[in-house]
Amino acid sequence: MTALEALNDAALWQVAREMMSPEQQEQFFQLREQQQAGTIPDAGRVMLAQLHQDADRLMLRKAYAYVLLKWRGQRLPTLDAVEAQG
């Protein structure tokens, strides 16, 4: 995370707007449905755990980027504006 501190504001805004790829999102939701239905294979469990970890890491990076931007005096978008991006 400390690597984010070295980024300029433009790069931090880019990090703050990062999203999982549509393919990763689709795979994540399909595997979660299989898990909830009790039909997920062992390999699917491993992939779901990895996707979950990747999503958590992405959210932490985004949150830290927003914290750094705020600390630097940048005006942050409202939650509605952030949700509209996705």
N, C-alpha and C positions, 0 to 999 in steps of 0.2 A: 504493500500500500504506500510505502514511503516514496516509491517511484512516481506516484501521482503528484506528489508535492513539487517535483521538478518540472512538471508540465506547465506550459503557458495556459492562459485562460481559454484560448480557442481549442486547444487539445482537451482541456477538461470538459468543455461543453460537448465535445465529440464523445468522450467517455460517458458523460451523463445521459446521452441520447442512445447509447448502445442498446441493442435488443438481441435476444436469441433469434436465430434464423427461423423462418417459417417452417422449415423441415424439422428443426429441433423441437419447436413448439408442438408440431403435429405428433411427432414421435412421443414426446413427453405425455401429451394428453391421451394418446392411444394406450400407452403402457399403464398409465394411471387407471384407465377404464378397465383394462385387463386385471390389474391388481385388485380393484374394487369388486370385480366379478369373480375373483378367485381363479382366473384362468391364465395368469401370467407364468410363462416358463422361467426357469432359473436364469437363462441368459437375459431375459427381459428384466428380471429383478436387478441384475448387475447394471444393465444399461440405464434403468430408471434411477438407480442410486447415483450413477455418474451424471446424468442429466440434472438431477436435483442438486447435486453438488456444484455443477457448472452454473446453474441458475442462482444459487445462493451466492456464489463468488461474484457473479455479474451484479447482483443487487448491492452487495457490499461496495464494489468498485464505484457504482453509480452514486450511491449515497455519500461516499467519501468525496467524490468529485464535487457533488453539490455542496458539501460542507466547506470544502476548500474555496469554491467560488463565492459562497456567502461570506466567508472570512476575508476574502479579498475585496469585498464590497460590491460584488455583482448582485444584480436584482434577479431573484429566482422566479421561475414561472409558478403560477398557481397549480394546485393539484389537478384541477380540471384541465388545464393546458397540457400538463404532462401526460395525463391519461388520453387526451385527444391525439397525441402523437402515435400511440400504439394502436 
